[in-house]
Amino acid sequence: MLTGKQKRYLRGLATLLNPVAIVGKEGFTPEVIKEIKNGIKANELIKIKIGKNSPNEKMEIKTMIEEKFNVDIVQIIGNSIVLFKSKGKKETSYKLP
């Protein structure tokens, strides 16, 4: 679980990120799940965008992500969700405050 200070730090870093996955008109598909898994394995901090035509609401997608993955949701703003999953307590590439 991240503290408020850690989330604030990660939110600042996430502003420069491009979305790894986009939930489009098909909804939360297996392809989107695969992209999220690959993104988390590679980068620890990722951004997901929810398209305007998505049949799922952002809170519904947030719930699905929490069920499927063991990640910390750093921020939900607009149609974007920022996720963080540390590779290990001492192995993270981010120096969390």
ZIHU-V658386 format. One line per field, one symbol per residue. psi: psi as a letter, one per 30 degrees, with the letter a starting at -180 (. if undefined). burial: # if it has 16 or more other ideal C-beta (glycine too) atoms within 10 Angstrom, else .. A space follows every 50 residues. Layout:
psi = ???
burial = ???
This chain:
psi = kkleeeeeeeeeefffklkekkjaffaileeeeeeeeeeeeefejlkkkj lfgkfkleeeeeeeeeeelilkjekjkbgkkkkkjkfleffkfkik.
burial = .....##.##...#....###.##...#...#..##..##...####### ...#.#.#..##.##.....##.##...#.######...........
